[in-house]
Amino acid sequence: MDFNWDEYLEENGATAAPYTSFKHVEISLQSSFQPGMKLEVANKSSPDTYWVATIITTCGQLLLLRYCGYGDDRKADFWCDVMTADLHPVGWCTQNNRVLIPPEDDVYLRKAIKEKYGDWTDFLVQDLTGSRTAPASLLEGPLRGKNTVDLVEEGCVLELQSVCEPRCYWPARVLQNVGGRLRVRYAGLDDQSHDAWIFYLDTRLRPIGWALENNLSLQPPKELSDIKTAGQWQEALDSSKAESQNRPLPLEVFKDHADLHKHSFKAGMKLEMVSPQEPIHICPVSVTKVYSEHYFQVTVDDLTAEAPPNSVVCRADSLGILPVQWCLKNGVGLERPRGFQSQDFDWADYLKHSGTEAAPDACFPDTSQSRDLCKEMWLEAVNPWRPEEICVARITQVKGRILWLRLEGLAKSVPECIVDAESMAIFPVGWCEANGYPLTPPIKPVCQTQRKVAVVQPEKQVTPPPSVDNVPINLCQPVAMDTGSVNGRYSCPQIFVNHRCFSGPYLNKGRIAELPQAVGPGKCTLVLKEVLSMLINAAYKPGRVLRELQMVEDPQWNFQEETLKAKYKGKSYRSTIRIVRVVEQVADFCRKVCVKLQCCPNLFSLTQVTDKCPENCSVQTKTKYTYYYGKKKRVGRPCLGENSPESEMTKPARRRKKRKSIFVQKKRRSSTVDYTPAGSPQDSDEDEDDEGPSLSDEYTSSEPREERREAPSRGRPRRAVTQHRGTFPGQTPSEDRPSRRRSTRTLSYNETAEYPPAKRPHTEVGMCEEEESLVLETNPLEWSVSDVVDFIKSTDCAALSKIFQEQDIDGQALLLLTLPTVQECMDLKLGPAIKLCHQIERVKVAFYAQYAK
């Protein structure tokens, strides 16, 4: 049955349990390679030589490496595929007489090492002291590139501890490995009725030979000992030992097993526990036997005559054991012992009548941690009555670390089962699908015949494409997943991220500079998905980039649909992107993505740009592609022809919309009008409908400028630029002077105003009564990036000039900056952002006074 978790949760308004709540699943997804491990990598310029690199992070079979000598500098980080790259453990070069030397073409690395050390040997001795090397078994042979959980293969043999006797172990063969959940069968048995399911992190699993090394016995479980004769059991044991020698299980499998802690329980103590046979209620139990400092036995209290004991072996941190009175304190019903006569169960009377004591609270693990699991969250859980079945489950109640689950989809209704929050029998939503295991869905699942391809919809176009929601699912051709090798036509070479290339209006150049220089090689879909994810994270607005990527397609492509996600301002976006699967289409795919994002076609491509881009993209500026979203207007000087005398006489004056000021300034610079044009590239998509008047709207009105200067009589006052001597038309000098004394915030665009002579290339500062006002020598719309940088350096924000250089901010982009965009895109705190915006505001005011006429 086609069950979709996303649709089901959305339809029911439900919430999935957070993935971080399932510690055992997180551990199973970890790579066998750990960050910080060292290995020897072949140099690209000279494959016969090698150099030591450190693992920074992992992504499946891809490793992000950094050459030793770069320290914390990540500019030269590079990806490599464990399956195809020439990687070896530290010491391999010495054993095989290979040269260990820094790459010849990496001048920076050689210079950095040479400045501190006399030769490479001294540097390596200090750098490798105390470090860990990657295991040789993970870099070569059949286990190469595999995660820890995948090292447990079908047919492997382990030792499994008996449920009732902790000192007894018996070999068990792995029949199935589902994401670390193993189906095992005891050696010597052929009947699947005795198969057991157990997670690979369970401490009951040990490597072959562990029992004898720790003076424990190798015996078949007591409940199964009568099935075979002693000779048959011995023959099965010998066969298992021989098989384990032919296929040894790497000890890496057991590196994440929890340590055994000492307990403080004594025989006769009473406690509460989730019933081991019927996990639907909590019942009183007694400690009936102490095996060692690590293990003890508890038995469910049963007062009926000749009742068979229901016992289980426990440890100090066993799941489901609770102190006396836990149910009473948490408002949970406690199941009375069978044969208990009174209707009301009271622990004080029960302990007094039985002559026993309650186990101290200090004996129990912390029972308050729920791992962020809450009521009404959804997850996937093992059916305790059929361990091979995993069901959709809903949390109905949470008390400390104890959960009550309602299993959906069962043919016969069952009571809510009780599990511990640390249980390895619960999984996050999507776990079964990710591991190819059937999930029992609800009886009435939400299945739609027309499936949504993407949550993020493309922007409006002149010829709108057909709605994705209206496309029948049978029109989408399914693509069979390639389960074979990543070699051949499905293998993608390295894709280079050329940091010097033009990043376009959507991508933040500063964030692009932090990306690694290359991704791959590896499987095409895996490498391209990683590249697209990096671009989305480097965007000003990830949701906008998702929209653009959704429209990248070609009917000739052999593609596979992949879901990419992004977060922006607390909102989540999801889109299905078509990614090519074969290597001959990778170059075309990369180029079309770059064209869609309006960046240089070589920003990420199969070609590495070392010096000058063949596309000559350095001449491009971000404002070449800057539009007012929704209005599609370019930034430019307003038309002067609209302010003709005829229009002034025929069109009445408009009342300007009141706008809130960002800054509060002194007297002549105070204003309640924000002249910043709306619609900068960094504005939120959600705020497009709230745009204020554009630059053209504000300064091409037919309203007479003389009337605009009289704004205080019609509305809120405007920003003062520079007060110069002059009179309003129709006024005498004597009338003008009292007006100037009464208000210092009257706008004056008098063309006869006198400005001090220019001294700087682009700006001049003249002294006013209380604060300097800016006079521009050139139009800021024509400023280049270097001109903007020079201006910032001339202010008290000189330390921020590097940001303008990195993000290619020219004059037009400078005029579009606002306080919110400065804070978000430059990662500045409020104080420095306001200080910077004050200088930008000075440029804007001067621009309006001198050039916006």
N, C-alpha and C positions, 0 to 999 in steps of 0.2 A: 504494500500500500504506500502510495506516494505521500509521505508525511513531511511537512516542512516546518521546522521549528520557528523560523522567523515569522511566517504567516500565522502560525498558531498563536504565538505570543502577541503579535500585533492585533489579531482578531479578538482576543480575549482580554486585551489590556493588561497582560501579565508581565512579570519580570523574571529574567533568568538569573539563577544564582551566579555570583561572580566567579570567574575562573580561578582567581587567586585563593578561593576557599578550599580548593582540592589540592592539597599539598602533594599527595602521591602522584597526581597527574602531572603537576608541574615538574617534579623530579624526573618522571619518565620521559619528558620532552627534552630534557637537557642533553646536549651533545656529550659524547665521551671526551671530546677535547674541551678543556677548561681555559678560560681567559688567564693569561699569564704563563702558559706553557711555552717552552722554547722548542724550536726545530730548525733544521738546516734546509734552506731553499736555494734552488738553482738560480743563478743570475741570468736575467733575460738577455743582456748584451753578450754574455759568454757562458753558455750552458754547461761548460766543463768546470766552472768555478761555482762556489756556493758561499752563502753568508747566513748568519743566524738571524732569525726573525721571531717576534713574539706574537702570540695569538691575542688579538684584541677582543673579538667577538665571533660568534658562529651563527650561521643561518643554514640549517640542514647540513648538506655536505660542503657548503661554502665556508671558507675561513677568511676573516679579515685580518691581515698580517701587517706588522710594522717592523722594518729593519731595526736591529739593535744599533743604537747610536743616535736615533731621532728623539729619544726621551719621550716627552709628552706632546711633541709636535706631530699632528696627524695629517699633515698635508701630503705625505707620500704613502699613506696607507693604501693597500691594494688587496683585492679579493683573489682567491684562487680556489680551484676545485680539488678536493682531496683525491678524487678518483683519477684525475688527469695530470695534476701538477707533480713536479719532481720534488717530493718532500721526504725528509729523513729525520730520524731522531738525532739529538746532539751526540756527537762522537762518531757518527757514521763516516765523516770525511777522514778522520784520523785512522779509522780501521781499514778504509779502502784507498788510502793514499790519494785523496782528492784535495784540491786547493781550496782553502777557506779564506776568502778575501772580500772586502766590500765591492759592490758593483763599480765597474770602471766608469760608467756614464753618470754616476751619482756623485757629482763634484761636491755638493753640499755635505753629504755624509762623510766623505773622505776628509774634507777640511775640518768638520766638527770633531772627528776622532783624533786627527793629527794634532789639533791645538791642545788637547788634554793629555794625550798619550804618545809615547815614542813610536810604537808600532801596534799592529792589530792584536798581537798576542796579549800584551798587557791589558788592553781594553776587554778582550774576551774573558780573561781570567777573572777580572773584577765583575763583569756583567753576569757571568754564568754562575758565580759562587752563590750557593743557596737557592738556585732556581730549579724549576721542575722541567723535565723534558717530556715531550709527547711520547706515549708508549709505542714501541716499534710495531706491535701487533695491530695498531690502528692505522698505520701508515703503509702497510704492505700485507699481502696475503688475503685470505677470504674475508677477514673482518675489517678490511680497509674502509674507512669512512663511515662505519656504522655507528649509530647511537647505542648507548648502553642497553636500552630495552630491546634493541634488535639483535643483540649478541646471543640472546636466548632463542635458539632455533628449534624447530620441530625435530624431535629425535634426541635432543640433549637429555642427559641423565643428571638428576640432583638427588640429594637426600632430604626426605620429608619427615618432620617430627610427628609422632603420634599425638592425636587429639587428647587422649586420656593418660598417656605416660610420657612425660617430657624427656626421660632418659633413653627412650627408644626411637630409633630412626630406621627408615627403610628406603631403598632407592625407588625413585619414581621417574617415569619418562614423560617428557613434554610432548603432548599431542597437538596443542594449539597455543599460539601466542597472539592475543588480541590486545595490542597496545599495552602490553605488560601484564595483562590478565591471562593467567596460564591455566590450561586444562591439562591436568596430570593424571597418570595412572600408575599405581604401584606395580613394581616389577613382579612378573609371575602371573598377573591377572590379564584375562582377555575380555572380560565382561565390562562394558561401559557403564553398567549400573553403579560401579564403585568409583567412577571418575570423580575427581575433586577439582574445584575452581579456586585458585588462590593467586593473589597479586604477587608479582616478583619481588616486591620489597618486604614481604612478610618474613619475619625472623624464623618461621618454621622451616624455611628453605635454606639449605646449606650445600656447599660443594661436596662432591664425592670424596670420602676419606676424612671428613670433618668429625664424624662420630668417633672413629677409632683414635684420632689424634687427641680427643678430649675425654678419653676413657668412658665413652658411652657405648651402648649396645646396638647392634644391628639386628633387629628382629621385626618380623611382620606384625602389623597391628593385631591386638588380641581378638578383635571382633572378626578378623579375616583369617586367623591362623588355622582354622579348621577346614578351610576350602582346599588347601593343598597339603601334601605330605611334607615332612621335614626335608626329604631329598629334593623334592621339586622346588621348595623355597631356596635351598642352597644352590641349586642349578641356576635359578633366576638371579641370585645374587652374583654368582661368578660371571654370568653373561653380562650383567649390568656393569661390572667393574671393567671387563674387557672392552665393552662399548665406550665407556667413558675415557679410556686411554686412547682409543682411536679418534674420538671427537671430544677433546677436553674443553670444558666450559671456562672461558676466561674469568679470572677472579675479579675483573672490573665489574661484573654483574652485581657483586655483593658489596661494592664500596659505599653504597648509600643506605645500607641496612642500619636501622636504629640500634644503639647500644642497649644492652640489658642492664636495668637498674635494680639495686637491692630493694627488697620489700621489708615491711615491718609487721606482717600479719603473723598471728599465732593460731594454733589449732583451737577450735571452739568459739572463735570470734564470730559475731553476726554482722551482716551488712545487707544492703539492697543491691539488686542486680537485674538487668534486662534478661528475661528468661532465655537461656541458650537454645531451647527446643521450640518455643513459641514466642518469637520476639514481638509480641503484641501487648505485653504487660510487664510490669516490674514486680518482683516478688522477693521475699526474704530468703537469704541463703546463709550457709554456715561454712566456715573454713574447716574442712575435715582432714586435711593432710598438708604438711609442709615438706616439700621435696628438698629444697635447697634455699640459699639466700636469694635466688632468682625466681623460683617457681613454687606455687602452692595450689592446692585443689579446693574448689568450692562445690558444694552440693545443694541443690534446691531443697528447701525444707518441705518435708512431706510427713504428716502425722498419721497417715493411714497404715494399717498393718500390712506387712510383707510388700511394701511398695518398692519397686526397683530403684536404685539410686540414679539420680540424674546429675552427673558430675562433669566438670570441665576444668582444665588446667588454666591457671591465670598467672599473670606477671604483675609487677608493681604498676605498670602503665597500661594494663589491659583495658579494653574498651567496655563500657557498660557497667562497671562496678561503681557503686555509690555508697556513701555513708548512711548510717541509720538516721531516720527522720528526714531524708532528702525529699521524699514524696510529699510528706506533710508540709515542709517548708515551701515547696513549689506548687502546692495545690494540685497534686497529681494523685490519682487513686493507686493504692498499693494492693496488689493481689494477695489475699489471705492464703496461708499455707493449706494445702489439702488436709482435711481432717480436723481443721480448727473449728471448735464448736461455737464460739461466740460470734455474733454478727458484726461486732465492732472490734477491730484489731488495734491494740494499743501496744507500742513497743516496750514501754516500761513494764507493763504486766507480763508481756511475753518473755522479756529477758529475765524477770524475777521468777516466773514459773519454770523456765528452762534452766535456770542457774547459770546463764552465760553472760558475756559482756559484749558490748558493741565495739567494733573496731574504731580506733581513734580517727579523727578527720585527717590527721597528718599522714595516714597510710595511703591516702587516695591522691590521684593526680588532680590538677586544677579542673574543676567541673564547671567553671564559669565561662570558658572560652567557646563561643559559637562559631568562630571563624567567619564572621560577617554574614552568616546564613540567617535569614529572617522568614517570618511567616508569609505565606503566599508566594514564595519563590519557587521556581520550577527547576528540575534537574532530571538526571537519568539514574535509576537505582536498580540494583539486582533484586530479583524476586527471591526472598529467602526460602520459599517453598519449592522453587525450581531455579537453582543457581545458574543454569545455562541461559535463563531469560533475563533481559534487561528491559525495564518498562519506563514510560514517561511517568514522572512522579511530581507531586506537589507537597510542599511543606505546609502542614496544617497547624503545627504548634512547635514552639522552641522554648525549652527550659534549660538554660545554661548551655551545655554542650550536647544535650540530648534532643533529638529531632523526632517528630512524628510525621510519617510520610503516607500519603494516599497514593497507591499505585493505580494508574489508569490503564484501561484497555484489557483487563483480565476478564475472561469469560464468566468467572464466578466471583462475586463480590467477596472481598476479604477485609478484615479489620485493618486499621492503620497500623503499620509496622513501626517499630522504634529502632533507631540507629544512632550511633555516636557521630558527632560532627567530624571526627578524625577517621571514620570508617573508610576502608579501601573498597567498599562495595557501592559507593555513590560516585557519580561522575557529572561533569558539567554538560550543559545542553550541546549537542553536536558531536559528542565523543564517539558514539556508535557510528555515525556517518563518516567521521574522520578515519575510523579504523575498519570500515567495511563490515560492520557487524549489525545484524538485524535488531531493530528497536521496536518493541511492542507499543504502537501508538494508542491514543484514546479510542474508545469505541466509535465515537463520532468525530473524527478528525476534520479540521478545516482544510479542505482540498479545493483549490480553484482551478477551473479548466483553463483560464487565461492567467498566466503567471506574469507578475511584474518583473521586468528585466532590470530596472534600476529605480532607486528612490529619488536620485537627483535628476531632474528633468533638464533638457537643454534650453538655452535662452531662445527668445522669440526671434524668428527669422522672417525675411521677406516672403519666402515660400515655406510655410511651416511644414515640417515632416509629419507623417502620420503618428498619432499618439502611440506610445509604446504599450499603453494599457489595452489598446484595441487590436494589437497584433496577435492572432491566434498562435498558440504555442507550437502548433504543428508546422508553422512556417519557419521556425528556427531549426536549422539542421543540427542535430546533435553531433558532437565531435567525440570520437572514441579516445579515451586517455591512452597515451603511450606508456605502456608498462615495461617496455624493453629498456635497452641500454640508452644512455644519454649520448652515445657516440653517433657518428654519422650525421645525417641531415637534421637531426633533432638537437645537435650540440651547437651551442652558440659561442663564438669566440668572445674575446674581451670587448666590452663596450666602454669607451672612454668618455669621461666627463671633462670637457675642456672648459676650465674655469674662466679663461680669458675671453671666451666668446660672448656675444651679446645675449643677455638673459631675457629680454622682452618685457612686456608690461605685467605679466602675471607672476614671474619668479623673482624672488629676492636675491640679488647678486651676492649679498653677504652670506646668506645661507648656502648658496651654491658653492661658494668658496670653501665651505666646511665639509663638503662631500668628498669621498675618496676619489682618486684619479681614475679608477677603472672598476668595473664590476664584471665578474665572470673569470674564466669560462664556465659553462655548465649547460644545463638543459634550457632551451630557448625560453619557454614560458616562465621558468623560475628566475632567470637572469633579468628578463624584461619586466617582470612583475616587481622585482626589487628596484630596478631603475625608476619605474613609474611611481612607486611608493616614495622614493627619495625626492622626486620632483614635486609630488603633492605636498610633502612636508616642507619643501623649500619655497612654497608659494605664499604670496601675500594672503590670498583667500583660497584655501584648499578646496572648498565647495565649488568655486568657479572653475578651477582647473579640472575637477572631476567632470563637470559639465562638458568642457571642451574635449576631454579625452573620450567621453562617451560617443562623440560624433566622429571619431577617427575610425574609418573602415574602408574596405576595398573588397568588392565581390570576388576578386581573384585570390584573396588570401586564404591560406589554410590556417584557420584561426581556432582559438580555444577561448571560451568566455571565463574571465576571472573577476571576482568581486574585490574591489578596492574600497577602502574606508578612509575617512578623514574626519577630524574634529576641528571646529572653529567657533570661538566664543561660546563654548559650552554646548554646542549643538553637534550632533553626529550626522555624517553624510555617508551614503553608500551608493556605489554605482557599479554596474557590470561593464567591463571593458573587454574589447576583443583584442587578443594578443596572438601574434603569429606563432606558429609551432615549428617552422622549418627555417634553416639558416639562410637559404637564398632569399627570403623575404624580410629578413631582419633589417637590412639597410633601408629598404623602402619604408618599413614601419617606423623606424627612428626618424627618418626625414619628414614623414607626414605628421608625426606627433610634434616635431619642432615647428613645422609650418603652422599647425593649428594653434600652438602656443605663441606664435609670432616672435619666436626667438631665432637665433642663428641655427641653420640646419646642422651645424657641426657641434652644437652645444653638448649633445651626447650622440655619439656615432661610432662606427667601426674605425674611424680615422682619428689619430691622435694629433692634435694641433700643438706643436711645440713652440712656434714663434709667432708667425702672422697667419691669421685665418685666411684660407683661400677665398672665402666669401666676402672678405674685406668688411667684416661686421663691426669693426671698431668705429666706423663713421656713424653708426646708428645711435639714436638716443631713445630713452624710454618715451618721451613725449611725442615721438613720431607716431606712436600708436595710442596716445592718450585721448579718450573720448569722454564726454559726459554721458555716463550710462543712463539710458532711458531717453536722453535728448539727442544723443549722437552729434554733439557740437564740439568742434575743435576749439582749443584755446587760441585766441587771437585778439588783435586790437579791435575795438569796436568801430563800427562804421560811423564816420563823422557826418555823412550827408544827411542823416536822419534828424539832426538838430537844426533844421532850416527855420528861418523866421516864420514861413507859412505854417509849418507844423506847430510851432510854438503858439501861434495865435489860434489855431483851430482845435487843438487837442487839449482838453482840460488836464490840469495837474493831477497825478495819481497819488494816493496815500500809500507810502511805502510800507511793506510788512515789517513789523517790529521783530527784531532778532536779538537774541541774547548775546552779550559780549563775553568773549573768552577771558580777556584781560581787563584789569582795572588799572589805569595808568594815571599819571599826574596831569591835572589841569588841561594843558593844551593838547595832550595826547590821549585824553580820556574819551571814550566813545561807547555807544551801545549798539553800534552797527558792526557786524562781522563782514569784512570785505572778501573773505576767503572764498573762492569759487567752490561750489559743491561739485561732487562727482569725481574726486580724485581716484586713481586706480586702486587705492587701498580702502576706499569706502566699503562698508558692508553691503552685500547683496540685499540683505533684508531692509536696509535703510534707503533704497533707491527711490521709493515713493515720497520720501520726506525731504527731497533735495530743495535747497533754497534757490533763490534766483541766481542764474549764471552770470558770468562776467558780462556777456553780451546783453543779457536782459537788464542788467543794472546800469549800464552806461550807454545804451543806444536808445533810450526812451526819448520821446518827443517833448518831454517835460523840459521847460526852460531851466538852464543851469542857475539863473538868477533866483528862480523860485526855490530851487533845491537848497540854496544857501540860506533860505529863510525857513528851513525845516523846523527850528524850535517852535515856531508859531503853529505848526500843523501836527507835530508829533514829537518823537524823542529826538534829541540832538545827535548830530553826526560827529565822527572823529575829526579832530583838528590835525592838520598836517603841519604847516609852518605859517605863522601869522606874519603877513607882510603888509606894508602900507598900501592902501588902495581904497577905493570907494565902491559901493554898490551902484549899479546903473540907476540913475534917477535920484540919487541922494547927493547932498552937499557934504563936504568934508566935515562940517560941524555936526551933521547928523550922524556921521559914521563914527566919530570918536566916542561919544557916549555909549553907542552900541557895543564897541569893542571893550569898553571898560566893564560893562555889565556881563558880558559872556565871552569867555575865551575859547569856546568850543564851536564857533561859527566856521563853516567850511569856506575856504577861499581858493578858487582855482584861477585867480587873476593871472593872465598871461604876461602881464608886465611886471610880475614879481621879480625881485632881484635876488640872485643866488650868489654865494661866494664863489670865487674862482676854484676850479678843480685842481687837486694836487695828486690824487690817487688815480690809477688806471680806470677804475670803474665807479668809485664812490667818493663822496666828499662829505665831511662832517662839519656843519656850521653850528655855532653856539646860539641857543635860544635863551630865554630867561631862566628856565629851570632844567631843561633836558635837551640834549643834542637832537636835532632833526636831520634826516638823511637827505642828501641831494645826489642824484644819480647822473653819471656822465653818459652812460649808454642804457639802452632799453633792456631790462632784465629778461624780456622774452627772447632776446638774442644771446644771452649768456651761455657759454659752454660749461661743461663740468668743471674745468680748471678755473673759470671765472668765478663760479659759485664757491669753489674751495678757497680761492683767494679772499673772497669777501668774508667767509666764515672765519678765516685765520685773522682777519683784521678786527674781529670783535672779541668779546670776552668769552666766546664759545669756541676758541681756536682748537681746543682739545677734541672737538667733535668733527673736525674737518675731514678726518680719515673716513668717517662713515659716509659722507657725501661722495667721496672719491670711490669707495667700494661699491656703492649702490647707483653710480652713474646718474646722479641728480643734477640736471642742468637748470637753466633759468626758469623754463616753463614748469618743470616739476617742482621747483622751489616755491613758486607762487601757488601751487595746489596743496602745499602741506598745511595741515591743521594740527591742533594739539593731540587729538586721538590718534591720528596716523603717525605722528612723531613718536608717541609713547609706544605704539604697537610695533611699528616696523623698524624702529631704531633701538628698541629695548631700553628706553630711558626711563628713569624715575620721574615723578611729577615735577620736582624742583628743577632739575636740568632741562626737562622738556619745556617748561614754561619760560625759562631763561632763553632757550634757543628760539622758541616761537616769538618771543619779544623782538629778537633781531629780524626774524622773517617778516614780522608785522611792520617793522620800519621800512623794509624794502617794498612791501605792498602799498603802504601809504604813500611813499615817494613815487611809486609807479603810477598810482592813480592821479597824483597831483601833476606829474610831468608828461606822462605818455598816454593816459586813458582819456583823451579829449576828443 
